[in-house]
Amino acid sequence: MDTAHELRIPSLKDKVSAAEWRARLDLAACYRLCDMFGMSDMIYTHISARVPDEPGHFLLNCHGMLFGEMTASSFLKVDLDGRVVAKPAFEYGLHAAGFVIHSAIYRARPDAMAAMHTHTIAGMAVSALKCGLLPLTQTATRFHGRVSYHDFNGPERDPAERDTIATHLGHNNCMILRNHGLLTVGPTVAEAFNFMYGLERCCKAQLAAMACNTPLNTLPQAVVDKATALYEPGVIRPYGLLEWNGLLRLLDRRGTEWRT
């Protein structure tokens, strides 16, 4: 397919609400950051954002665009039944597994405004470990007891699996899809990204430590409990919000195409 002309996407800034445009900007930034930090998988994973003033609709990448070329105007707008209500004028369409996973979250979690799914090497590796994520580092204690698990039953393309995904996620904001990858959700795109950034680093650190073939310095349970409590929501500021503007400035220094 010759897509050279198809990616000249007209800006939607004056055609959507201010709230939707802000969500589109944050979501485009999240895709670019995901790619910048080595967490993309060409076209095979997905990040979404609920439309703030249309809670029954969410924004999702067109299946065929790379994360590093996503812009604010390039998203599909999808309803919770899988109908595409708005899309750019090209052939790329809805990714079935992307719809199933993200609609599962938005149907079950009114508090969720963004969701992020990755297939990184570290995330897939930890997802294949029976022990799952261990509280081996300070950063990992942030997630201890706050990560859900969902067993792999084949690619998530069956809408009937949405209830199981939602049930397994529960009230947590992070989930390891066993033998598959990582999933995070958040009340903002910034927080969903930060959950994923932190979870990814925990996975990398755990794999590096386990690969050294020497005994691990595991933390006493009392220390794990203390550290975990200090990361309790409400005890510490929400991660992701303070640094988000800095991350947007980082993107802008590389170019502002993502804002179109």
N, C-alpha and C positions, 0 to 999 in steps of 0.2 A: 504494500500500500504506500502510495506517495503522500506523505503527510505534511510536506513542506508548507503548503498554503493553509492547511487545515488548523494549524496552531496559531494563526493570527486571530485570536479570539477577541471580539469587541468587548470593551469594558461594560460591566453591569452596574457600575457605581451609581448611576442615576436611574436605574430601573428596579432596584431593590430597596428595602427599608434601610435606614442607618444601622439598625441592630444587626440585620443580616449581613450588611457589608462589613461591619466590624468582625463578625464571626468568620466571614470569608477571608479577611486579611489574616486573622490569627491562624486559621486552618492552613492557608497557603504557606505561612511562615513555618508552621509545624512540619509540613512536608519537606520544605527546604532544609530545616534544621535536622530532621531525621536523616536526610541524605548526607548532610555535611558531617554528622557525627557517626556515619557508617552503619546506620540502622535500617537502611532501605533494602529491598530485595527486587530491584527493577520494578516490575508492575504487579508483583504478586502479593503484596500486603496492602493495608488500607488504614487510613485515619479518617475520622468523621467528626462533625460538630452538629449539634442540634440547632435548628434555626430558632433564635431566642423568642421571637414574636410569632412563631408558628410551631409550637412544640410537637406537632404531629409530623413534622418534616425534618429531615436531616440532610447535610451536605456530605457527599462522598466522591472520591476520585473516579474519573472515567477510566475504565479498564483498558489501558493502552498507553497512558501517559506515565512517564518516569517521575519519580518524586521530585527530582531536581528541576523539573520544568513546570511544576504546578503553579498556577496563579490564582488570584482571588476570583476571577471570572470563569475558571475552567471546571468548576464542580458540577456534578449532577445534584439536583434537589429531588429527594426520594421520600415517599410517604411510608408509613409503617407496614403497608401491605405490599410494598415492592413496586408501586407505580412511580415511574420517573415523571415528575411534574414540570421539570425544566432541565435543559441540557444545552451545551454548546452545539453548534451546527457542524458536527462531524460524526463519523461512524462509531467512535468508541462509545460503549454502553456500560451497563451495570454488571459488576462482578458479583456472581451469585453468592459466593461464600462471604464476600464483604457485606452484602445485604443481610444475610442470615445473622452473622455475628453482631453487627451494629444495631439492627432492628431489635434483636433480642434484648440488648442493653436498654435502648430507649423505651421499649414497651414496659420493662420491669422497673426501671430506675428513673423516676421523675427528676431526681437530683442530678442525674448525669447529663452534662452538656457537651461532653467530648469523649471520644474513645479512640484508642490507638492499639494496633496489632502489628507485631513484628516477627520476622523469621531470622533473627541474627544467629550467627554460629554459636555464640555463648548462650543465648536464650534457648535455642534448640537443644544444645548439649545438656544444660541443667534440666530441661523438660524431660530428658530421657534418663535422668538419674532417679533411682527409686527414692533416694533421700530427699530429693527436691532441693529447695533453697535452705541453706544452713546459716545460723547466726554466727558466722565466723569473724565478721568485721563490724566496726562501729556502724558503717552504712547499712549492713545487713540487718542489724537490730532494729532499724527503722521499719523494716518490713516484717519482722518476726511476728507471727500470729495474725498477720493482716494480708496474707496471700492465700487465695483460693486455688483449687486444682480442678481441672476438667479433663477426664480421660478422652483419649483420641478414639474416635469411631469412624474414621475416614474424613475426607474433606467436608467442612461444614456447609453443604449446599442444600440441605433439606430443611425447609422452614419448620418442620416438626421438631427439630432439635433446639429451637429457640428457648423453650421453657426449661430444658435441662441446663443450657448455658447460663440462663438467668439464675436458676436455682443454685448452681454451683458457685457463681460469683457472689451471691448473697449481698451483704452490705459492704463488702470489701471493694477497694479501688484497684486491686491488682490480682491477676490470675495467671497461673502457669497452665497453658494448654499442653498436657502431657504429650511427649513425642511430637510436638508441633511448634510451639513458640510462646510468646509473651503477650499479655493483654493488660492495658490499663484504662481506667476511666477517671473522669474528674469533673468538678463543677465548673471548670474553665478549660480551654485548650492548654493554657500555660501549665496548669496543675497536672493534667493528663500527661503532657510531655515530660514534666519533671519526674513524675512517678516512673515513667519508662526509662528515662535517663539514669535514675538511681538504681532501678531494678537491673538494668543492663550492666552497670558497673559492678553490682554485687555478684552477678553471674560470672563476669570476667574474673573477678578476684577469687571467687571460689574455685573456678576451674584452674587458675594459675597455681593456687595453693595445693590443690589436690594432685596436680601434675608433678609436683616436686618429689614425690615418692619418699617423703619423710613424715613423721608424725605431726598431726595438726595440733596447734595450740588452741584447743577448744575452750570457750569461756565458761566459768561456773554459772550454774543456772541463776543464782542470785544476781550476778552481774548482768546477765541477759535480761532478767526481769526488770532490773533497775533502768537499764538503757532503753528497753522497749517502752517503759512507762514515760520516760522523758520525751519520747516521740509521739505520745498520745495526742490526737487532735484536740486542740484547745490549750494544750500545755505549751506547744511551740507554734510559731507562725506557720501558715500554710506555705509549703514549698512550691516554688514555681512563679509566684506573683512578683516578688522583689526583683528577680533577675530577668523577667520577660522583656522589659524594655531594652535592657542591655543586649539581649539576644537579637531583638529586632534591629538594633543599631549595627550589630555584627553582620546581619544579612544585608542591610542597606550599604555597607561598605563594599560588598561584593556586587552590588547592583540592585536596582529597585523594580525589576521586571515583575517580581512576585506580587507587587502591589496593584497590578493592572487587572 
